[in-house]
């Protein structure tokens, strides 16, 4: 059961270079932190995929174990866990996120 | 949990740290914390935040809904205050 949901998480992470697990959707975020995270990537003007954890309670709990991270949103770039809202904002402000995303775009 | 309890909990897990905690809504579940500790040296932001979350254990899942975190080493903290 757990491995089945982890499998779904792995598939979601592999589905795009940038994947955001969030509350709500890109256009209708249901939480300020999820909204702020989406906004950062929209400002970067890069394509990304979102997964609404509110639509999938099992995944919502499992992603916390999977990433060893207790909160939503969670961002993956090139299959690697980048962090939540605070880290994304901090990396954006320092310019590191732009580099990370550029690296992923050239692959 | 209130801000001072949260602060005490973080300080206990990071001996010698400097910790500031603000309760953002007054409701005891949305906090902002600055944690300055040399235990963060050489660790990524993800690892730093994971250390703080670990220190908070069940409280992070149960009583705290949101915790905005800033994690710095003392060298980074000094740099930041010098620039102000």
N, CA and C atoms of all chains as a GROMACS GRO file, in nm:
protein
  573
    1UNK      N    1   0.085  -0.120   0.000
    1UNK     CA    2   0.000   0.000   0.000
    1UNK      C    3   0.088   0.124   0.000
    2UNK      N    4   0.182   0.127   0.096
    2UNK     CA    5   0.273   0.241   0.103
    2UNK      C    6   0.358   0.250  -0.024
    3UNK      N    7   0.405   0.132  -0.069
    3UNK     CA    8   0.492   0.136  -0.186
    3UNK      C    9   0.414   0.178  -0.311
    4UNK      N   10   0.285   0.146  -0.312
    4UNK     CA   11   0.201   0.186  -0.426
    4UNK      C   12   0.192   0.339  -0.432
    5UNK      N   13   0.170   0.402  -0.319
    5UNK     CA   14   0.158   0.548  -0.320
    5UNK      C   15   0.295   0.613  -0.345
    6UNK      N   16   0.402   0.551  -0.290
    6UNK     CA   17   0.537   0.602  -0.318
    6UNK      C   18   0.567   0.593  -0.468
    7UNK      N   19   0.517   0.485  -0.528
    7UNK     CA   20   0.535   0.466  -0.672
    7UNK      C   21   0.467   0.580  -0.749
    8UNK      N   22   0.348   0.616  -0.703
    8UNK     CA   23   0.276   0.727  -0.768
    8UNK      C   24   0.352   0.859  -0.750
    9UNK      N   25   0.411   0.875  -0.632
    9UNK     CA   26   0.488   0.997  -0.606
    9UNK      C   27   0.609   1.001  -0.701
   10UNK      N   28   0.678   0.888  -0.712
   10UNK     CA   29   0.796   0.883  -0.801
   10UNK      C   30   0.756   0.914  -0.945
   11UNK      N   31   0.642   0.860  -0.986
   11UNK     CA   32   0.595   0.885  -1.123
   11UNK      C   33   0.564   1.034  -1.143
   12UNK      N   34   0.503   1.096  -1.041
   12UNK     CA   35   0.469   1.238  -1.051
   12UNK      C   36   0.597   1.321  -1.060
   13UNK      N   37   0.696   1.287  -0.978
   13UNK     CA   38   0.822   1.361  -0.977
   13UNK      C   39   0.893   1.348  -1.112
   14UNK      N   40   0.879   1.231  -1.173
   14UNK     CA   41   0.947   1.205  -1.300
   14UNK      C   42   0.872   1.265  -1.419
   15UNK      N   43   0.749   1.314  -1.394
   15UNK     CA   44   0.664   1.357  -1.506
   15UNK      C   45   0.706   1.492  -1.564
   16UNK      N   46   0.785   1.569  -1.491
   16UNK     CA   47   0.827   1.699  -1.543
   16UNK      C   48   0.958   1.738  -1.473
   17UNK      N   49   1.028   1.834  -1.530
   17UNK     CA   50   1.153   1.878  -1.467
   17UNK      C   51   1.126   1.946  -1.334
   18UNK      N   52   1.017   2.025  -1.330
   18UNK     CA   53   0.981   2.093  -1.206
   18UNK      C   54   0.842   2.047  -1.164
   19UNK      N   55   0.833   1.990  -1.045
   19UNK     CA   56   0.704   1.941  -0.996
   19UNK      C   57   0.679   2.000  -0.858
   20UNK      N   58   0.560   2.061  -0.842
   20UNK     CA   59   0.524   2.121  -0.714
   20UNK      C   60   0.405   2.045  -0.655
   21UNK      N   61   0.426   1.985  -0.538
   21UNK     CA   62   0.316   1.924  -0.462
   21UNK      C   63   0.258   2.037  -0.377
   22UNK      N   64   0.129   2.065  -0.397
   22UNK     CA   65   0.071   2.185  -0.334
   22UNK      C   66  -0.072   2.161  -0.290
   23UNK      N   67  -0.125   2.258  -0.214
   23UNK     CA   68  -0.266   2.254  -0.178
   23UNK      C   69  -0.342   2.337  -0.280
   24UNK      N   70  -0.430   2.271  -0.356
   24UNK     CA   71  -0.503   2.339  -0.462
   24UNK      C   72  -0.430   2.326  -0.594
   25UNK      N   73  -0.469   2.410  -0.688
   25UNK     CA   74  -0.410   2.404  -0.821
   25UNK      C   75  -0.336   2.534  -0.851
   26UNK      N   76  -0.263   2.529  -0.961
   26UNK     CA   77  -0.189   2.647  -1.004
   26UNK      C   78  -0.276   2.773  -1.008
   27UNK      N   79  -0.395   2.760  -1.064
   27UNK     CA   80  -0.484   2.876  -1.076
   27UNK      C   81  -0.566   2.902  -0.950
   28UNK      N   82  -0.589   2.796  -0.873
   28UNK     CA   83  -0.666   2.813  -0.751
   28UNK      C   84  -0.595   2.752  -0.631
   29UNK      N   85  -0.483   2.813  -0.590
   29UNK     CA   86  -0.412   2.761  -0.473
   29UNK      C   87  -0.501   2.779  -0.349
   30UNK      N   88  -0.495   2.679  -0.259
   30UNK     CA   89  -0.581   2.682  -0.141
   30UNK      C   90  -0.503   2.718  -0.015
   31UNK      N   91  -0.382   2.768  -0.031
   31UNK     CA   92  -0.300   2.801   0.085
   31UNK      C   93  -0.199   2.906   0.041
   32UNK      N   94  -0.173   3.001   0.130
   32UNK     CA   95  -0.084   3.112   0.096
   32UNK      C   96   0.057   3.067   0.060
   33UNK      N   97   0.104   2.962   0.128
   33UNK     CA   98   0.240   2.916   0.102
   33UNK      C   99   0.250   2.848  -0.035
   34UNK      N  100   0.145   2.772  -0.069
   34UNK     CA  101   0.142   2.710  -0.202
   34UNK      C  102   0.133   2.819  -0.309
   35UNK      N  103   0.051   2.919  -0.284
   35UNK     CA  104   0.035   3.029  -0.381
   35UNK      C  105   0.168   3.102  -0.402
   36UNK      N  106   0.239   3.128  -0.294
   36UNK     CA  107   0.365   3.201  -0.304
   36UNK      C  108   0.469   3.121  -0.382
   37UNK      N  109   0.467   2.990  -0.363
   37UNK     CA  110   0.563   2.904  -0.432
   37UNK      C  111   0.536   2.902  -0.582
   38UNK      N  112   0.409   2.887  -0.619
   38UNK     CA  113   0.370   2.890  -0.761
   38UNK      C  114   0.411   3.023  -0.823
   39UNK      N  115   0.390   3.129  -0.747
   39UNK     CA  116   0.421   3.263  -0.797
   39UNK      C  117   0.570   3.278  -0.833
   40UNK      N  118   0.655   3.221  -0.750
   40UNK     CA  119   0.800   3.228  -0.777
   40UNK      C  120   0.830   3.163  -0.911
   41UNK      N  121   0.774   3.045  -0.936
   41UNK     CA  122   0.804   2.976  -1.061
   41UNK      C  123   0.738   3.044  -1.181
   42UNK      N  124   0.624   3.109  -1.157
   42UNK     CA  125   0.563   3.185  -1.266
   42UNK      C  126   0.649   3.304  -1.302
   43UNK      N  127   0.708   3.365  -1.200
   43UNK     CA  128   0.799   3.477  -1.226
   43UNK      C  129   0.921   3.433  -1.305
   44UNK      N  130   0.966   3.310  -1.279
   44UNK     CA  131   1.081   3.258  -1.353
   44UNK      C  132   1.044   3.227  -1.498
   45UNK      N  133   0.913   3.213  -1.523
   45UNK     CA  134   0.867   3.187  -1.660
   45UNK      C  135   0.907   3.050  -1.712
   46UNK      N  136   0.914   2.953  -1.622
   46UNK     CA  137   0.950   2.818  -1.665
   46UNK      C  138   0.828   2.726  -1.655
   47UNK      N  139   0.825   2.623  -1.741
   47UNK     CA  140   0.713   2.528  -1.730
   47UNK      C  141   0.726   2.443  -1.605
   48UNK      N  142   0.614   2.415  -1.541
   48UNK     CA  143   0.617   2.326  -1.425
   48UNK      C  144   0.483   2.255  -1.413
   49UNK      N  145   0.484   2.146  -1.336
   49UNK     CA  146   0.364   2.066  -1.314
   49UNK      C  147   0.327   2.076  -1.167
   50UNK      N  148   0.197   2.086  -1.139
   50UNK     CA  149   0.156   2.085  -0.998
   50UNK      C  150   0.072   1.961  -0.968
   51UNK      N  151   0.083   1.914  -0.844
   51UNK     CA  152   0.003   1.802  -0.796
   51UNK      C  153  -0.076   1.852  -0.676
   52UNK      N  154  -0.209   1.841  -0.683
   52UNK     CA  155  -0.294   1.888  -0.574
   52UNK      C  156  -0.308   1.780  -0.468
   53UNK      N  157  -0.244   1.800  -0.354
   53UNK     CA  158  -0.248   1.697  -0.249
   53UNK      C  159  -0.385   1.690  -0.181
   54UNK      N  160  -0.462   1.798  -0.192
   54UNK     CA  161  -0.595   1.797  -0.130
   54UNK      C  162  -0.688   1.700  -0.203
   55UNK      N  163  -0.657   1.673  -0.330
   55UNK     CA  164  -0.740   1.582  -0.408
   55UNK      C  165  -0.704   1.437  -0.380
   56UNK      N  166  -0.600   1.414  -0.301
   56UNK     CA  167  -0.550   1.278  -0.279
   56UNK      C  168  -0.495   1.265  -0.137
   57UNK      N  169  -0.582   1.239  -0.039
   57UNK     CA  170  -0.543   1.238   0.102
   57UNK      C  171  -0.430   1.140   0.131
   58UNK      N  172  -0.429   1.028   0.060
   58UNK     CA  173  -0.325   0.928   0.083
   58UNK      C  174  -0.188   0.984   0.043
   59UNK      N  175  -0.186   1.047  -0.072
   59UNK     CA  176  -0.063   1.108  -0.122
   59UNK      C  177  -0.020   1.224  -0.032
   60UNK      N  178  -0.118   1.298   0.017
   60UNK     CA  179  -0.088   1.412   0.104
   60UNK      C  180  -0.007   1.370   0.227
   61UNK      N  181  -0.041   1.255   0.287
   61UNK     CA  182   0.035   1.206   0.401
   61UNK      C  183   0.167   1.141   0.357
   62UNK      N  184   0.159   1.065   0.248
   62UNK     CA  185   0.277   0.988   0.205
   62UNK      C  186   0.392   1.078   0.160
   63UNK      N  187   0.360   1.190   0.099
   63UNK     CA  188   0.466   1.277   0.046
   63UNK      C  189   0.552   1.331   0.162
   64UNK      N  190   0.491   1.346   0.280
   64UNK     CA  191   0.566   1.396   0.396
   64UNK      C  192   0.672   1.295   0.439
   65UNK      N  193   0.635   1.167   0.435
   65UNK     CA  194   0.732   1.061   0.467
   65UNK      C  195   0.835   1.049   0.355
   66UNK      N  196   0.785   1.053   0.234
   66UNK     CA  197   0.872   1.034   0.117
   66UNK      C  198   0.987   1.134   0.117
   67UNK      N  199   0.954   1.260   0.143
   67UNK     CA  200   1.055   1.366   0.138
   67UNK      C  201   1.120   1.391   0.274
   68UNK      N  202   1.070   1.326   0.380
   68UNK     CA  203   1.111   1.358   0.516
   68UNK      C  204   1.093   1.507   0.541
   69UNK      N  205   0.971   1.554   0.511
   69UNK     CA  206   0.940   1.697   0.517
   69UNK      C  207   0.796   1.710   0.564
   70UNK      N  208   0.770   1.782   0.673
   70UNK     CA  209   0.635   1.776   0.732
   70UNK      C  210   0.531   1.868   0.671
   71UNK      N  211   0.572   1.953   0.579
   71UNK     CA  212   0.476   2.054   0.531
   71UNK      C  213   0.461   2.050   0.379
   72UNK      N  214   0.352   2.112   0.334
   72UNK     CA  215   0.321   2.132   0.193
   72UNK      C  216   0.326   2.284   0.171
   73UNK      N  217   0.375   2.338   0.064
   73UNK     CA  218   0.418   2.273  -0.060
   73UNK      C  219   0.557   2.209  -0.053
   74UNK      N  220   0.583   2.123  -0.151
   74UNK     CA  221   0.715   2.063  -0.168
   74UNK      C  222   0.752   2.070  -0.316
   75UNK      N  223   0.875   2.112  -0.341
   75UNK     CA  224   0.918   2.133  -0.480
   75UNK      C  225   1.029   2.035  -0.516
   76UNK      N  226   1.014   1.973  -0.631
   76UNK     CA  227   1.118   1.886  -0.687
   76UNK      C  228   1.166   1.943  -0.819
   77UNK      N  229   1.298   1.950  -0.838
   77UNK     CA  230   1.356   1.991  -0.966
   77UNK      C  231   1.450   1.879  -1.011
   78UNK      N  232   1.429   1.831  -1.131
   78UNK     CA  233   1.509   1.720  -1.186
   78UNK      C  234   1.513   1.601  -1.090
   79UNK      N  235   1.400   1.573  -1.030
   79UNK     CA  236   1.389   1.458  -0.942
   79UNK      C  237   1.448   1.477  -0.804
   80UNK      N  238   1.503   1.596  -0.780
   80UNK     CA  239   1.568   1.620  -0.652
   80UNK      C  240   1.481   1.714  -0.567
   81UNK      N  241   1.467   1.681  -0.438
   81UNK     CA  242   1.388   1.765  -0.348
   81UNK      C  243   1.460   1.897  -0.322
   82UNK      N  244   1.392   2.007  -0.348
   82UNK     CA  245   1.453   2.140  -0.333
   82UNK      C  246   1.411   2.204  -0.202
   83UNK      N  247   1.287   2.176  -0.156
   83UNK     CA  248   1.242   2.234  -0.031
   83UNK      C  249   1.100   2.283  -0.039
   84UNK      N  250   1.061   2.361   0.062
   84UNK     CA  251   0.927   2.418   0.067
   84UNK      C  252   0.931   2.565   0.030
   85UNK      N  253   0.828   2.636   0.072
   85UNK     CA  254   0.811   2.775   0.034
   85UNK      C  255   0.928   2.866   0.076
   86UNK      N  256   0.973   2.852   0.201
   86UNK     CA  257   1.081   2.940   0.251
   86UNK      C  258   1.208   2.923   0.169
   87UNK      N  259   1.243   2.795   0.144
   87UNK     CA  260   1.368   2.767   0.073
   87UNK      C  261   1.359   2.816  -0.071
   88UNK      N  262   1.245   2.792  -0.135
   88UNK     CA  263   1.227   2.838  -0.273
   88UNK      C  264   1.243   2.989  -0.281
   89UNK      N  265   1.183   3.059  -0.187
   89UNK     CA  266   1.195   3.206  -0.188
   89UNK      C  267   1.337   3.252  -0.162
   90UNK      N  268   1.403   3.183  -0.067
   90UNK     CA  269   1.541   3.219  -0.034
   90UNK      C  270   1.634   3.195  -0.154
   91UNK      N  271   1.614   3.080  -0.220
   91UNK     CA  272   1.698   3.048  -0.337
   91UNK      C  273   1.668   3.142  -0.453
   92UNK      N  274   1.544   3.187  -0.463
   92UNK     CA  275   1.508   3.282  -0.568
   92UNK      C  276   1.577   3.416  -0.544
   93UNK      N  277   1.572   3.460  -0.417
   93UNK     CA  278   1.633   3.589  -0.384
   93UNK      C  279   1.785   3.589  -0.403
   94UNK      N  280   1.847   3.474  -0.379
   94UNK     CA  281   1.993   3.468  -0.393
   94UNK      C  282   2.035   3.437  -0.536
   95UNK      N  283   1.939   3.406  -0.623
   95UNK     CA  284   1.971   3.376  -0.762
   95UNK      C  285   2.002   3.229  -0.788
   96UNK      N  286   2.006   3.148  -0.681
   96UNK     CA  287   2.041   3.007  -0.697
   96UNK      C  288   1.931   2.928  -0.767
   97UNK      N  289   1.807   2.969  -0.743
   97UNK     CA  290   1.696   2.896  -0.805
   97UNK      C  291   1.699   2.913  -0.957
   98UNK      N  292   1.732   3.035  -1.001
   98UNK     CA  293   1.743   3.062  -1.144
   98UNK      C  294   1.848   2.970  -1.207
   99UNK      N  295   1.960   2.953  -1.138
   99UNK     CA  296   2.067   2.865  -1.187
   99UNK      C  297   2.021   2.719  -1.193
  100UNK      N  298   1.954   2.679  -1.087
  100UNK     CA  299   1.905   2.542  -1.077
  100UNK      C  300   1.808   2.511  -1.192
  101UNK      N  301   1.720   2.606  -1.218
  101UNK     CA  302   1.618   2.589  -1.320
  101UNK      C  303   1.680   2.594  -1.459
  102UNK      N  304   1.779   2.681  -1.476
  102UNK     CA  305   1.850   2.690  -1.603
  102UNK      C  306   1.921   2.558  -1.633
  103UNK      N  307   1.985   2.505  -1.529
  103UNK     CA  308   2.053   2.376  -1.543
  103UNK      C  309   1.956   2.269  -1.589
  104UNK      N  310   1.836   2.274  -1.533
  104UNK     CA  311   1.741   2.170  -1.568
  104UNK      C  312   1.688   2.191  -1.709
  105UNK      N  313   1.683   2.318  -1.754
  105UNK     CA  314   1.629   2.346  -1.887
  105UNK      C  315   1.724   2.298  -1.997
  106UNK      N  316   1.855   2.296  -1.966
  106UNK     CA  317   1.952   2.263  -2.070
  106UNK      C  318   1.967   2.112  -2.089
  107UNK      N  319   1.904   2.035  -1.999
  107UNK     CA  320   1.920   1.889  -2.009
  107UNK      C  321   1.836   1.830  -2.121
  108UNK      N  322   0.070   2.552   2.184
  108UNK     CA  323   0.209   2.597   2.197
  108UNK      C  324   0.217   2.748   2.171
  109UNK      N  325   0.291   2.820   2.257
  109UNK     CA  326   0.310   2.962   2.226
  109UNK      C  327   0.454   2.986   2.182
  110UNK      N  328   0.482   3.111   2.145
  110UNK     CA  329   0.612   3.141   2.086
  110UNK      C  330   0.728   3.110   2.180
  111UNK      N  331   0.710   3.134   2.310
  111UNK     CA  332   0.822   3.111   2.402
  111UNK      C  333   0.846   2.962   2.422
  112UNK      N  334   0.740   2.882   2.421
  112UNK     CA  335   0.757   2.736   2.430
  112UNK      C  336   0.830   2.682   2.308
  113UNK      N  337   0.790   2.734   2.194
  113UNK     CA  338   0.853   2.690   2.069
  113UNK      C  339   1.001   2.728   2.069
  114UNK      N  340   1.027   2.848   2.115
  114UNK     CA  341   1.165   2.895   2.121
  114UNK      C  342   1.248   2.807   2.215
  115UNK      N  343   1.193   2.774   2.332
  115UNK     CA  344   1.263   2.691   2.430
  115UNK      C  345   1.294   2.553   2.369
  116UNK      N  346   1.199   2.502   2.296
  116UNK     CA  347   1.214   2.370   2.235
  116UNK      C  348   1.329   2.370   2.132
  117UNK      N  349   1.335   2.476   2.052
  117UNK     CA  350   1.441   2.484   1.951
  117UNK      C  351   1.577   2.505   2.019
  118UNK      N  352   1.578   2.594   2.120
  118UNK     CA  353   1.705   2.621   2.190
  118UNK      C  354   1.760   2.495   2.256
  119UNK      N  355   1.671   2.412   2.309
  119UNK     CA  356   1.714   2.289   2.375
  119UNK      C  357   1.780   2.194   2.275
  120UNK      N  358   1.728   2.196   2.152
  120UNK     CA  359   1.782   2.105   2.050
  120UNK      C  360   1.911   2.157   1.986
  121UNK      N  361   1.932   2.288   1.996
  121UNK     CA  362   2.052   2.350   1.937
  121UNK      C  363   2.127   2.429   2.044
  122UNK      N  364   2.205   2.360   2.126
  122UNK     CA  365   2.277   2.429   2.234
  122UNK      C  366   2.365   2.541   2.177
  123UNK      N  367   2.360   2.655   2.244
  123UNK     CA  368   2.443   2.767   2.201
  123UNK      C  369   2.383   2.846   2.086
  124UNK      N  370   2.259   2.815   2.051
  124UNK     CA  371   2.197   2.884   1.937
  124UNK      C  372   2.135   3.016   1.979
  125UNK      N  373   2.105   3.098   1.878
  125UNK     CA  374   2.026   3.218   1.900
  125UNK      C  375   1.895   3.198   1.826
  126UNK      N  376   1.783   3.212   1.897
  126UNK     CA  377   1.653   3.182   1.836
  126UNK      C  378   1.555   3.296   1.859
  127UNK      N  379   1.488   3.335   1.752
  127UNK     CA  380   1.377   3.432   1.763
  127UNK      C  381   1.253   3.363   1.708
  128UNK      N  382   1.142   3.377   1.780
  128UNK     CA  383   1.016   3.319   1.730
  128UNK      C  384   0.906   3.424   1.738
  129UNK      N  385   0.828   3.433   1.632
  129UNK     CA  386   0.712   3.521   1.632
  129UNK      C  387   0.587   3.439   1.602
  130UNK      N  388   0.482   3.464   1.678
  130UNK     CA  389   0.353   3.403   1.649
  130UNK      C  390   0.283   3.496   1.552
  131UNK      N  391   0.264   3.450   1.429
  131UNK     CA  392   0.219   3.541   1.322
  131UNK      C  393   0.073   3.582   1.336
  132UNK      N  394  -0.008   3.493   1.393
  132UNK     CA  395  -0.152   3.523   1.399
  132UNK      C  396  -0.202   3.541   1.540
  133UNK      N  397  -0.119   3.504   1.639
  133UNK     CA  398  -0.164   3.508   1.777
  133UNK      C  399  -0.242   3.382   1.814
  134UNK      N  400  -0.255   3.291   1.718
  134UNK     CA  401  -0.335   3.171   1.741
  134UNK      C  402  -0.255   3.050   1.789
  135UNK      N  403  -0.122   3.067   1.798
  135UNK     CA  404  -0.040   2.956   1.847
  135UNK      C  405  -0.019   2.844   1.747
  136UNK      N  406  -0.043   2.871   1.619
  136UNK     CA  407  -0.016   2.765   1.522
  136UNK      C  408   0.052   2.812   1.394
  137UNK      N  409   0.068   2.942   1.378
  137UNK     CA  410   0.143   2.994   1.262
  137UNK      C  411   0.260   3.077   1.314
  138UNK      N  412   0.379   3.022   1.295
  138UNK     CA  413   0.497   3.088   1.352
  138UNK      C  414   0.600   3.124   1.247
  139UNK      N  415   0.686   3.216   1.287
  139UNK     CA  416   0.804   3.248   1.207
  139UNK      C  417   0.923   3.236   1.300
  140UNK      N  418   1.027   3.166   1.258
  140UNK     CA  419   1.142   3.148   1.346
  140UNK      C  420   1.273   3.174   1.274
  141UNK      N  421   1.362   3.242   1.346
  141UNK     CA  422   1.500   3.257   1.301
  141UNK      C  423   1.585   3.170   1.394
  142UNK      N  424   1.663   3.080   1.336
  142UNK     CA  425   1.749   2.994   1.416
  142UNK      C  426   1.893   3.014   1.368
  143UNK      N  427   1.977   3.059   1.460
  143UNK     CA  428   2.118   3.078   1.428
  143UNK      C  429   2.199   2.976   1.506
  144UNK      N  430   2.267   2.888   1.437
  144UNK     CA  431   2.343   2.782   1.504
  144UNK      C  432   2.458   2.736   1.416
  145UNK      N  433   2.568   2.706   1.480
  145UNK     CA  434   2.681   2.655   1.402
  145UNK      C  435   2.663   2.508   1.365
  146UNK      N  436   2.558   2.445   1.418
  146UNK     CA  437   2.526   2.309   1.371
  146UNK      C  438   2.484   2.307   1.224
  147UNK      N  439   2.452   2.424   1.170
  147UNK     CA  440   2.409   2.431   1.030
  147UNK      C  441   2.527   2.437   0.933
  148UNK      N  442   2.644   2.459   0.988
  148UNK     CA  443   2.763   2.472   0.905
  148UNK      C  444   2.777   2.353   0.810
  149UNK      N  445   2.798   2.381   0.683
  149UNK     CA  446   2.821   2.274   0.585
  149UNK      C  447   2.696   2.196   0.547
  150UNK      N  448   2.578   2.242   0.592
  150UNK     CA  449   2.456   2.170   0.557
  150UNK      C  450   2.370   2.251   0.461
  151UNK      N  451   2.298   2.180   0.374
  151UNK     CA  452   2.209   2.247   0.279
  151UNK      C  453   2.088   2.304   0.354
  152UNK      N  454   2.013   2.390   0.286
  152UNK     CA  455   1.892   2.446   0.348
  152UNK      C  456   1.793   2.336   0.384
  153UNK      N  457   1.780   2.237   0.294
  153UNK     CA  458   1.688   2.126   0.323
  153UNK      C  459   1.731   2.055   0.451
  154UNK      N  460   1.860   2.026   0.462
  154UNK     CA  461   1.909   1.957   0.582
  154UNK      C  462   1.889   2.041   0.708
  155UNK      N  463   1.911   2.171   0.696
  155UNK     CA  464   1.893   2.261   0.811
  155UNK      C  465   1.748   2.260   0.860
  156UNK      N  466   1.658   2.274   0.764
  156UNK     CA  467   1.516   2.276   0.802
  156UNK      C  468   1.474   2.140   0.860
  157UNK      N  469   1.528   2.032   0.802
  157UNK     CA  470   1.495   1.899   0.854
  157UNK      C  471   1.540   1.884   1.000
  158UNK      N  472   1.656   1.941   1.033
  158UNK     CA  473   1.704   1.935   1.171
  158UNK      C  474   1.606   2.005   1.266
  159UNK      N  475   1.556   2.121   1.223
  159UNK     CA  476   1.462   2.194   1.308
  159UNK      C  477   1.330   2.116   1.320
  160UNK      N  478   1.282   2.064   1.209
  160UNK     CA  479   1.157   1.986   1.212
  160UNK      C  480   1.170   1.865   1.303
  161UNK      N  481   1.287   1.798   1.295
  161UNK     CA  482   1.312   1.682   1.381
  161UNK      C  483   1.304   1.721   1.528
  162UNK      N  484   1.363   1.836   1.560
  162UNK     CA  485   1.364   1.882   1.699
  162UNK      C  486   1.221   1.905   1.748
  163UNK      N  487   1.132   1.943   1.658
  163UNK     CA  488   0.994   1.973   1.698
  163UNK      C  489   0.906   1.849   1.698
  164UNK      N  490   0.950   1.745   1.630
  164UNK     CA  491   0.882   1.615   1.634
  164UNK      C  492   0.733   1.624   1.605
  165UNK      N  493   0.652   1.564   1.693
  165UNK     CA  494   0.508   1.556   1.672
  165UNK      C  495   0.441   1.693   1.669
  166UNK      N  496   0.500   1.789   1.739
  166UNK     CA  497   0.439   1.922   1.742
  166UNK      C  498   0.424   1.977   1.601
  167UNK      N  499   0.519   1.942   1.516
  167UNK     CA  500   0.518   1.991   1.378
  167UNK      C  501   0.398   1.936   1.301
  168UNK      N  502   0.359   1.812   1.333
  168UNK     CA  503   0.244   1.753   1.263
  168UNK      C  504   0.113   1.792   1.329
  169UNK      N  505   0.117   1.809   1.462
  169UNK     CA  506  -0.009   1.824   1.535
  169UNK      C  507  -0.048   1.968   1.566
  170UNK      N  508   0.040   2.042   1.636
  170UNK     CA  509  -0.006   2.173   1.682
  170UNK      C  510   0.042   2.289   1.595
  171UNK      N  511   0.146   2.266   1.517
  171UNK     CA  512   0.196   2.378   1.436
  171UNK      C  513   0.148   2.361   1.291
  172UNK      N  514   0.074   2.455   1.242
  172UNK     CA  515   0.027   2.444   1.103
  172UNK      C  516   0.127   2.500   1.005
  173UNK      N  517   0.195   2.606   1.047
  173UNK     CA  518   0.290   2.667   0.956
  173UNK      C  519   0.405   2.725   1.034
  174UNK      N  520   0.524   2.700   0.983
  174UNK     CA  521   0.644   2.754   1.047
  174UNK      C  522   0.735   2.807   0.936
  175UNK      N  523   0.744   2.938   0.930
  175UNK     CA  524   0.834   2.998   0.833
  175UNK      C  525   0.973   3.001   0.897
  176UNK      N  526   1.070   2.941   0.828
  176UNK     CA  527   1.201   2.921   0.890
  176UNK      C  528   1.311   2.996   0.818
  177UNK      N  529   1.399   3.054   0.898
  177UNK     CA  530   1.522   3.111   0.846
  177UNK      C  531   1.633   3.047   0.927
  178UNK      N  532   1.727   2.981   0.860
  178UNK     CA  533   1.833   2.909   0.932
  178UNK      C  534   1.969   2.963   0.888
  179UNK      N  535   2.045   3.012   0.985
  179UNK     CA  536   2.175   3.073   0.953
  179UNK      C  537   2.283   3.020   1.048
  180UNK      N  538   2.407   3.021   1.001
  180UNK     CA  539   2.519   3.000   1.092
  180UNK      C  540   2.552   3.135   1.154
  181UNK      N  541   2.632   3.135   1.260
  181UNK     CA  542   2.665   3.263   1.324
  181UNK      C  543   2.742   3.355   1.227
  182UNK      N  544   2.826   3.295   1.142
  182UNK     CA  545   2.899   3.376   1.044
  182UNK      C  546   2.801   3.443   0.947
  183UNK      N  547   2.700   3.370   0.901
  183UNK     CA  548   2.601   3.427   0.810
  183UNK      C  549   2.518   3.534   0.880
  184UNK      N  550   2.486   3.508   1.006
  184UNK     CA  551   2.405   3.602   1.082
  184UNK      C  552   2.479   3.734   1.101
  185UNK      N  553   2.608   3.722   1.130
  185UNK     CA  554   2.691   3.840   1.150
  185UNK      C  555   2.698   3.921   1.020
  186UNK      N  556   2.718   3.852   0.911
  186UNK     CA  557   2.720   3.916   0.780
  186UNK      C  558   2.594   3.995   0.752
  187UNK      N  559   2.483   3.931   0.787
  187UNK     CA  560   2.353   3.990   0.760
  187UNK      C  561   2.331   4.116   0.843
  188UNK      N  562   2.368   4.109   0.971
  188UNK     CA  563   2.346   4.226   1.055
  188UNK      C  564   2.446   4.337   1.023
  189UNK      N  565   2.566   4.299   0.978
  189UNK     CA  566   2.666   4.400   0.941
  189UNK      C  567   2.620   4.482   0.822
  190UNK      N  568   2.550   4.416   0.731
  190UNK     CA  569   2.508   4.484   0.608
  190UNK      C  570   2.392   4.580   0.631
  191UNK      N  571   2.322   4.562   0.745
  191UNK     CA  572   2.206   4.648   0.770
  191UNK      C  573   2.245   4.788   0.810
   0.00000   0.00000   0.00000
